[in-house]
Amino acid sequence: LVGGRHADGGRAALQAERAGRARGRRPTEQGPDDDQQDQQREQRARGEEPAPNAVLVPWEALTEDKKKANRDQLNDLGNKLKAIGCTILEDLELHEPWTLAAEEIELLSQMEHDRWMRERLAQGWVWGAVRDNAKKIHPDLIPWADLTEEVKEKDRVMVRNIPNALATVGLRVYRLPVAPRG
């Protein structure tokens, strides 16, 4: 999560699931590899620290609710991609470039924010001007249109990272063929 939402596009959950399947374990029994540690180094280089932000720690150190949030974000990825005519498949090494148009980034980012809000509200979180995790108060529990550009960018970063996150576990996004209308 970035500022409350995973920046890695669910990479930790993807890696945990893939690694767990390869070892005959459930996803929660295996954490991410060095890739997440690289991401944490990049975040530290930007001035972010894992200590105050519980989501910038290794998978194994996340609380169960943070792991669930990561898995929920991953589980919703197919719904988001379907909204723009895409799906996730094994990387068949077709090397077809996959890029998101600006309007697709915006749509998927808004969908992720809406999903995150529903998740938080269901957990009893409420809006408040100052974030307080102990009291479940968060200033970003507002409609997408009312968010600052800085807050919206957190979701955009996650969306832009979807191809990289999927690639770490041998998956990629493919555009579905458009059926001719006739």
Buried (B, 14 or more C-beta within 10 A) or exposed (E): BBBBBBBBBBBBBBBBBBBBEEEEEEBBEBBBBEBBEEBBEEBEEEEBEBEEBBBBBBBEEBEEEBBBBBBBBBEBBEEBBEEBEBEBEEBEEEEEEEEBEEEBBBBBBBBBBBBBBEBBBEEEBEEEEEBEEEEBBBBBBBEBEEBEEEBBBBBBBBBBBBBEBBBBBEBBBBEEEEEEEE
